[in-house]
Amino acid sequence: MNAGRYRVTVTIDGEPLIQGWWGSEAVARRKFASWIGEHGSRAGARVTLTEEETGAVLTEWPDAR
């Protein structure tokens, strides 16, 4: 079963807190922004949007660059 092409993950100090999969990149990007708002104030939080078919990280917060 394909859960969705785009995965959003929230980690705290590298440990997974929550993740979800969506078939639409636009929907996944909205969830990405939403989860930054919901979990971004936690110490050590990182939110990542990954394209599951290639494994490419599309965006992450805070920006690692």
Rosetta blueprint (number, residue, H / E / L):
1 M L
2 N L
3 A L
4 G L
5 R L
6 Y E
7 R E
8 V E
9 T E
10 V E
11 T E
12 I E
13 D L
14 G L
15 E E
16 P E
17 L E
18 I E
19 Q E
20 G E
21 W E
22 W E
23 G L
24 S L
25 E H
26 A H
27 V H
28 A H
29 R H
30 R H
31 K H
32 F H
33 A H
34 S H
35 W H
36 I H
37 G H
38 E H
39 H H
40 G L
41 S L
42 R L
43 A L
44 G L
45 A E
46 R E
47 V E
48 T E
49 L E
50 T E
51 E E
52 E L
53 E L
54 T L
55 G L
56 A E
57 V E
58 L E
59 T E
60 E E
61 W E
62 P L
63 D L
64 A L
65 R L
